[in-house]
Amino acid sequence: MLFLMKKIILVGLSLLALSCRTSQKVAQSSSSEEEMLKNITHNLIISYQNQKTLAHLKKEVQKYGAEMLYEYKIIKGIAIKVPQDKDIRQAKAYFSNLKGVTNVEYDQINHIDH
């Protein structure tokens, strides 16, 4: 039970951090995009509309060759691991275009600078 509570808190904090980010329309150079890619894992967090979408989404994850890592119970979302031989940006675009998918985010590693 304690493990589940820690997982719930971690998911909540992750979602809070994602929702607090402001979007900026700034053209990124290829070097800054490469820097951003260093901080992301080869995982995606995908939000979806309903259970019917989830069933379809699971099939698409398998079809794409990705691995289902976690199914969030509090939110309608899953975490997947994209194969290393596939571009994470193309994977994000692929899953973003699926019917019933509401959001796709990179799973990122954030560092706190001292």
JOWOVEN-V341823 format. One record per residue. N is the residue number from 0. RES is the residue in one letter. BURIAL is I if it has 9 or more other C-alpha atoms within 8 Angstrom, else O. D_FIRST is the distance of its C-alpha to the first C-alpha in Angstrom with 1 decimal. Layout:
BEGIN
n=(N;N)
res=(RES;RES)
burial=(BURIAL;BURIAL)
d_first=(D_FIRST;D_FIRST)
END
This chain:
BEGIN
n=(0;1;2;3;4;5;6;7;8;9;10;11;12;13;14;15;16;17;18;19;20;21;22;23;24;25;26;27;28;29;30;31;32;33;34;35;36;37;38;39;40;41;42;43;44;45;46;47;48;49;50;51;52;53;54;55;56;57;58;59;60;61;62;63;64;65;66;67;68;69;70;71;72;73;74;75;76;77;78;79;80;81;82;83;84;85;86;87;88;89;90;91;92;93;94;95;96;97;98;99;100;101;102;103;104;105;106;107;108;109;110;111;112;113)
res=(M;L;F;L;M;K;K;I;I;L;V;G;L;S;L;L;A;L;S;C;R;T;S;Q;K;V;A;Q;S;S;S;S;E;E;E;M;L;K;N;I;T;H;N;L;I;I;S;Y;Q;N;Q;K;T;L;A;H;L;K;K;E;V;Q;K;Y;G;A;E;M;L;Y;E;Y;K;I;I;K;G;I;A;I;K;V;P;Q;D;K;D;I;R;Q;A;K;A;Y;F;S;N;L;K;G;V;T;N;V;E;Y;D;Q;I;N;H;I;D;H)
burial=(O;O;O;O;O;O;O;I;O;O;O;O;O;O;O;O;O;O;O;O;O;O;O;O;O;O;O;O;O;O;O;O;I;O;O;O;O;O;I;I;I;I;I;I;I;I;I;I;I;O;O;O;I;I;O;O;I;I;O;O;I;I;O;O;O;I;I;I;O;O;O;I;O;O;O;I;I;I;I;I;I;I;I;O;O;O;O;I;O;O;I;I;O;O;I;I;O;O;O;O;I;I;O;I;O;I;I;O;O;O;O;O;O;O)
d_first=(0.0;3.8;5.4;5.1;6.3;8.7;9.8;10.6;12.4;14.2;15.3;16.5;18.4;19.9;21.1;22.5;24.4;25.8;26.9;28.6;30.8;34.3;36.3;39.6;42.5;43.7;45.3;43.6;45.8;44.8;44.1;41.6;39.9;39.7;38.2;35.5;34.8;34.2;31.1;29.4;27.6;28.8;25.9;26.1;23.7;25.1;24.7;26.2;27.5;26.2;25.0;28.6;28.6;25.4;27.1;30.1;28.3;26.6;30.1;31.5;28.9;30.0;33.6;33.5;32.3;29.0;25.6;22.6;19.8;17.1;17.0;15.5;14.1;14.9;18.4;20.9;20.9;20.6;21.1;23.9;25.8;29.5;31.8;33.5;36.9;36.3;36.8;33.7;35.9;37.3;33.9;32.8;36.1;35.7;32.2;33.4;36.2;34.3;34.6;31.6;30.1;29.8;29.0;28.7;27.9;28.1;24.9;26.3;26.0;26.9;28.4;29.0;32.6;33.5)
END
